Amino acid sequence: MKYVDEFRDAGLARTLAGAIAQAVRPDRVYRIMEFCGGHTHAIARYGLPDLLPANVRLIHGPGCPVCVLPVGRIDDAIAIARQPGVILCTYGDVMRVPGSGRLSLVKAKADGADVRMVLSTLDAVRIAEANPDRRVVFFAIGFETTTPPTAVAVLTAQAKGLTNFLVYCNHVLTPAAIQGILNAEEAATVPLDAFIGPAHVSTVIGSRPYEYFAETRRKPVVVSGFEPLDVMQSILMLIHQINDGRAEVENQFIRAVTRDGNTKAQALVAQVFETRPSFEWRGLGALPDSGLRLRDGFAAFDAERHFTLSGGSVPDHKACACADILRGLKRPADCKLFGTVCTPENPMGSCMVSAEGACAAHYTYGRFRDHAA
């Protein structure tokens, strides 16, 4: 297939659904976690659970970078933005994530802070060039997909001799999150049979990093594309593995992902960043070796070395279930705030902010009305 519409063919989807129905064993339940928020969005948008047998359960994972950002890091970003002479730049969905007291970067901007949405990291570099008398801080978030552009921005600023460009780094690592999920105490009550591996992340890191989970934890992984037929085929591949007692890494997304990934992007990241000993994730807590920070050689660009930040852990809104949803313990509709107090226009938690968040996806496409937990 060559074109997007071919990956959305209803007839082929029904054929795959029939193959899945024939493959599943009626005496067991298949619990499959789609790690990536992009897959969660596609699953809700195209109503894929409606095509699956009742004993195939899709469990949402923590693969939305906006959703896993803890409240304390948002609070620190707001504190940076309020500093005199600072321009804080970041991606659009980050600006609406509520921090303490439901304060967000959007509200800080309304109160007078200079917060600007950018479409790329180099937009922030250009803003720094145009404002040499002000400190421009790029609030960097994301998994391995968005880390190379941040590395490029730092190297570009260095090459241009910019002394007013800084990065507040919140990049996190996918394999560490999967490890955290499997190590969590709740793993015994939320059994997982397999993972749908992320797509965009895997174009950078390749499929090799998932082999550890297949070999040591006996969890099959299929790296999947984002289109509905991609996801359906990946589910079928996982069911075959589970039935056969296999635990392997398979690559459904062969048109974009290789085993070794993008080695040039990996080299850029390794040049600029190093692994933090620990980093806090919303819902998962502090995970070892799960986040990145700038290397000492790039300390001049590190916002955490230029500003005094609290760096503390701040609890979520007590009624918000985002933490449990990110761990797969709850579905969006299980949250008491979902669809009433908490909506995309009035998000109480991070899962309702980003389009890739499980709550936002379920609310937008009305899937919460369909299936009981």
C-alpha positions in Angstrom: 0.0 0.0 0.0 1.2 3.5 -0.8 -1.4 6.0 0.3 -3.0 6.9 3.6 -6.5 6.1 2.6 -5.5 2.5 1.9 -4.5 2.1 5.6 -8.1 3.2 6.5 -9.9 0.8 4.2 -13.1 -0.4 6.0 -13.2 -3.7 4.1 -9.6 -4.6 5.1 -10.4 -3.6 8.6 -13.3 -6.0 8.7 -11.1 -8.8 7.3 -8.5 -8.2 10.0 -11.2 -8.1 12.6 -12.4 -11.5 11.4 -8.9 -12.9 11.6 -8.5 -11.6 15.2 -11.9 -13.1 16.1 -10.7 -16.5 14.7 -7.3 -16.3 16.4 -8.4 -15.5 20.0 -9.0 -18.3 22.4 -12.4 -18.0 24.2 -10.9 -19.3 27.5 -8.5 -16.4 28.1 -8.3 -12.6 28.2 -5.7 -10.7 26.1 -4.5 -7.5 27.8 -2.5 -5.4 25.5 -1.1 -2.0 26.4 -0.6 0.6 23.7 2.2 2.7 25.1 2.0 5.6 22.7 -0.6 8.4 23.0 -0.8 8.5 19.2 -2.1 4.9 19.2 -4.6 5.8 21.9 -5.8 8.6 19.7 -6.1 6.4 16.7 -7.9 3.7 18.7 -10.5 6.1 19.9 -10.9 8.0 16.7 -11.5 4.9 14.5 -13.5 3.0 17.2 -11.1 0.0 17.0 -12.4 -1.6 20.3 -15.8 -2.0 18.5 -14.1 -4.4 16.0 -12.4 -6.5 18.7 -13.7 -9.5 20.6 -14.7 -8.8 24.2 -11.8 -10.7 25.6 -9.2 -8.4 23.8 -8.6 -5.5 26.1 -6.6 -2.5 25.1 -5.0 -0.7 28.1 -3.8 2.9 27.7 -0.1 3.5 28.7 1.9 6.6 29.7 3.0 7.5 26.1 1.8 11.1 26.0 4.8 13.3 26.9 2.5 16.2 28.0 0.5 13.8 30.3 3.5 12.4 32.1 5.0 15.8 33.0 4.6 16.2 36.8 3.0 19.2 38.4 6.3 20.3 39.9 8.0 20.7 36.6 5.1 22.8 35.3 5.4 25.0 38.4 9.1 25.5 37.8 8.5 26.5 34.2 5.9 29.1 35.3 8.4 30.4 37.8 11.0 30.8 35.0 8.5 32.5 32.8 7.8 35.1 35.5 11.5 36.1 35.9 12.3 39.6 34.7 13.6 39.7 31.1 12.7 36.1 30.3 10.9 34.8 27.2 9.7 31.3 27.6 9.0 29.3 24.5 7.4 25.9 24.2 5.0 23.7 22.2 1.3 24.6 22.2 -0.3 21.8 24.2 2.3 22.3 27.0 0.9 25.8 27.7 -2.4 24.5 28.9 -1.2 21.8 31.4 -2.4 22.8 34.9 0.2 23.2 37.6 -0.5 24.0 41.3 -3.8 25.7 41.9 -4.7 25.0 38.2 -2.3 27.7 37.1 -0.9 27.1 33.6 1.5 28.8 31.3 -1.5 30.2 29.4 -2.7 31.9 32.6 0.8 33.1 33.4 0.9 34.7 30.0 -2.4 36.4 30.6 -0.9 37.7 33.9 1.9 39.3 32.0 4.6 36.7 31.5 6.1 36.5 28.0 5.2 32.9 27.0 5.3 32.1 23.3 4.2 29.0 21.4 6.7 27.8 18.9 6.4 25.1 16.2 10.0 24.1 16.2 13.1 24.4 18.5 14.8 26.6 15.9 11.9 29.1 16.3 13.1 29.6 19.8 16.7 30.1 18.6 15.5 32.7 16.2 13.7 34.5 19.0 16.9 34.5 21.0 18.8 36.0 18.1 16.1 38.7 17.7 16.2 39.6 21.5 19.8 39.6 22.6 19.0 41.6 25.7 16.6 39.0 27.1 17.0 35.3 28.2 15.0 33.0 25.9 14.2 29.6 27.6 12.9 26.7 25.6 10.7 24.5 27.7 11.7 21.1 26.1 9.5 18.1 26.6 8.9 14.8 24.9 10.2 11.3 24.3 13.0 10.3 22.0 11.1 11.7 19.0 11.5 15.4 20.0 14.9 15.1 21.7 17.0 15.4 18.5 15.5 18.7 17.5 16.4 20.1 21.0 19.9 18.9 20.5 20.0 20.6 17.1 18.8 23.9 18.7 21.6 23.7 21.4 24.3 23.1 18.8 22.9 25.8 16.6 22.9 28.3 19.4 26.4 27.3 20.3 27.6 27.8 16.7 25.9 31.2 16.5 27.6 32.3 19.8 24.3 33.0 21.5 24.6 33.5 25.2 21.0 34.2 26.0 19.5 30.9 24.8 18.6 28.3 27.5 16.9 24.9 27.6 14.7 23.7 30.5 15.0 20.0 29.7 12.2 17.5 30.4 13.0 14.9 27.8 12.2 11.3 29.0 13.0 7.8 27.8 10.5 5.2 26.6 12.3 2.0 27.7 12.7 3.2 31.2 8.9 3.9 31.4 8.1 0.4 30.2 10.4 -0.9 32.8 8.7 1.2 35.4 5.3 -0.1 34.4 6.5 -3.7 34.7 8.2 -3.0 38.0 5.2 -1.2 39.6 3.5 -2.7 42.6 0.2 -2.6 40.7 1.6 -4.9 38.0 0.1 -7.8 39.9 -3.4 -6.3 39.6 -3.0 -5.0 36.1 -1.6 -7.9 34.2 -0.2 -7.1 30.8 0.3 -9.7 28.1 2.0 -7.6 25.5 2.8 -4.1 24.2 2.0 -2.2 21.1 5.3 -0.5 20.6 5.4 3.3 19.8 5.9 4.4 16.2 7.6 7.8 16.1 9.9 7.0 19.0 10.9 3.8 17.3 11.9 5.6 14.1 14.7 7.2 16.3 15.7 4.4 18.7 14.7 1.5 16.5 13.2 -1.8 17.7 16.3 -3.1 19.4 15.6 -1.6 22.9 12.4 -3.5 23.3 14.2 -6.9 22.9 15.1 -6.7 26.6 11.5 -6.8 27.7 10.7 -9.7 25.3 13.7 -11.7 26.5 13.7 -11.1 30.2 10.1 -10.2 31.0 8.5 -12.5 28.4 6.4 -9.6 27.0 5.8 -9.6 23.2 6.2 -6.3 21.5 5.0 -5.3 18.1 6.1 -1.8 16.8 3.0 -0.4 15.1 2.2 2.4 12.7 -0.6 4.8 13.6 -3.2 4.0 11.0 -6.2 1.8 12.0 -5.0 -1.1 9.8 -1.5 -0.8 11.3 -3.0 -1.2 14.8 -5.3 -4.0 13.9 -2.5 -5.9 12.2 -0.3 -5.4 15.2 -3.0 -6.7 17.5 -3.3 -9.8 15.4 0.5 -10.3 15.4 0.5 -10.0 19.2 -2.4 -12.5 19.6 -0.5 -15.0 17.5 2.6 -14.6 19.7 0.6 -15.0 22.9 -1.1 -18.1 21.6 2.2 -19.6 20.5 3.9 -18.8 23.8 6.4 -16.6 22.1 7.8 -13.3 23.4 9.5 -11.5 20.5 9.9 -8.1 19.1 8.2 -7.8 15.7 8.1 -4.7 13.5 4.8 -4.0 11.8 5.9 -0.5 10.9 8.5 -1.6 8.5 8.0 1.4 6.2 9.5 3.7 8.8 11.2 1.7 11.6 14.4 -0.4 11.5 16.1 -2.5 14.2 18.8 0.1 14.7 16.8 3.3 14.2 18.2 6.7 13.2 21.8 6.5 14.3 22.6 10.1 13.2 19.8 11.4 15.5 21.0 9.1 18.3 24.5 10.5 17.9 23.2 14.1 18.2 21.4 13.3 21.4 24.4 11.5 22.9 26.6 14.5 22.1 24.4 17.0 23.9 22.5 15.0 26.6 23.3 12.5 29.3 21.0 10.4 31.4 19.7 11.7 34.8 20.0 9.3 37.7 16.3 9.8 38.4 13.3 11.7 37.0 9.8 12.0 38.2 6.9 10.9 36.0 3.3 11.7 36.6 1.6 8.5 37.7 4.8 6.5 37.8 6.8 8.4 40.3 10.6 8.7 40.2 12.1 6.3 37.7 15.9 5.6 37.5 17.7 6.6 34.3 14.5 7.8 32.7 15.2 11.4 31.9 17.9 13.5 30.1 19.8 16.6 31.1 22.4 18.6 29.3 26.0 17.5 29.6 28.5 19.6 31.4 30.0 20.8 28.1 26.6 22.6 27.4 26.1 23.9 30.9 25.9 27.5 29.5 22.6 26.5 27.9 21.1 24.7 30.9 18.2 26.6 32.5 18.4 24.5 35.6 21.9 25.9 36.3 20.8 29.5 35.7 17.7 29.6 37.8 16.9 28.6 41.3 14.1 26.1 41.0 12.1 24.2 43.7 12.5 20.9 42.0 10.0 19.5 44.4 7.3 16.8 43.9 3.8 18.3 43.9 0.7 16.1 44.2 -2.0 16.1 41.5 -5.5 17.4 42.1 -6.9 14.9 44.6 -10.0 14.1 42.5 -8.0 13.7 39.3 -7.4 10.1 38.1 -4.7 10.9 35.6 -2.0 9.1 37.6 -4.0 5.9 37.6 -5.0 6.2 34.0 -1.3 6.6 33.0 -0.6 3.3 34.8 -3.4 1.5 33.2 -5.2 1.1 36.5 -8.3 3.1 35.4 -10.0 4.1 32.2 -10.9 7.7 31.5 -14.6 7.2 32.3 -13.6 5.8 35.7 -12.6 9.3 36.8 -15.3 11.2 38.7 -14.3 14.5 37.0 -14.3 13.1 33.4 -16.7 14.8 31.1 -18.3 16.9 33.8 -15.9 19.2 35.5 -12.9 18.1 33.4 -13.3 18.6 29.6 -10.8 19.7 26.9 -12.0 23.3 27.3 -11.5 23.1 31.1 -8.9 20.4 31.8 -8.3 19.4 35.4 -5.5 17.1 34.6 -2.8 16.5 32.0 -4.6 13.6 30.3 -7.3 15.9 29.1 -4.9 18.6 27.7 -3.0 16.9 24.8 -4.8 15.4 21.9 -2.8 12.3 22.6 -4.0 12.1 26.2 -6.4 9.2 26.9 -9.0 11.4 28.4 -9.0 13.9 25.6 -9.2 11.1 23.0 -12.1 9.4 24.7 -14.0 12.6 25.2 -13.5 13.9 21.7 -14.7 10.7 20.0 -17.3 9.8 22.6 -15.8 6.3 23.3 -16.5 6.6 27.0 -20.2 6.0 26.2 -19.6 2.6 24.7 -17.8 0.1 26.9 -18.0 -0.6 30.6 -14.8 -1.3 32.4 
